[in-house]
Amino acid sequence: ANEKNIPVVSTFHTQYHQDLKRVLKLDSLKNAALDAIMKVFHLSDVVLTMNTATRDTLLSYGYSGEVKILPNGTDMSYDGDLNELKDLCNKTYNLDKDQKVLLFVGRLIKPKNIYLILDAVKYLAKTHNFKMIYVGDGDEKGKLKEKIKAYNLQDKVLMTGKVMDKTLLKSLYCRAELFLFPSIYDSDGVVKYEAAAFETPSLLLAGSNAACGVTDGVNGFLCNDNPKDMAQKIASLLQNEELLKQVGACAKQTLYKQWNEIADMAYDIY
């Protein structure tokens, strides 16, 4: 690019510090690896990132150049009868029509806080009628299954594995009362936009990058990083159907964007 005198545009969407901390135990190695990664960004004319929180992460790594915000989007949409989607979900996963559904979609790894969800569910198990559904695969799949059994939550928690059928995945988003995404790893999970496409509000961790753009009680919900607080938040929300609907509608209005809109924004930047 320098030889041909053309601009270099990079994208930043990973919290490298967390990745390096997991892999490299010595601070000297971690810092050297981060410096090597950052050379790419320092040589860029502009860096694109998805939200202000991730921009701040980039700046905390020492970047001082130009940053442009280019949000994430989704191709999730459905023009048919949403009740048909809900019926499909009920039939496929043997759900009672009146049963509340909590949903997680993503890789089953520790940084996505999958065990925080399970510990919160344990608090709620005896007092609420719900089904917690984990959609996805990952390194922690076996351990998660064992812990569900150890907690005696087999009747409350369902693990579907990967769902490759898009209509079935849409039915899960549509059927859920609340989407749980307490990730401390994701910079801006696309899944919260997928949930918003079906007016399903997300519960995220206060202060996390993934929660950027979400205002508690307006277009999503926030909780602290402990199972008791998360359980209390879920319990109060499951008893307030009107608030869930209101916040879900606002999530679609304020968060949901299709990829063709994002492509237009990218075109304008270039």
ABEGO torsion letter per residue (X at the ends): XAAAGBBBBBBBABBAAAAAAAABABAAAAAAAAAAAAAAAAABABBBBABAAAAAAAAAAGBABBBBBBBBBBABBBABBAAAAAAAAAAAAGBBAABBBBBBBEBBBAAAGAAAAAAAAAAAAAABBBBBBBBEBEAAAAAAAAAAAAAGAAAABBBAEBBABAAAAAAAAAABABBBBABAABABBAAAAAAAAAGBBBBBBBGBAAABGBBBGAAEBBBBBBAAAAAAAAAAAAABAAAAAAAAAAAAAAABBBAAAAAAAAAAAX
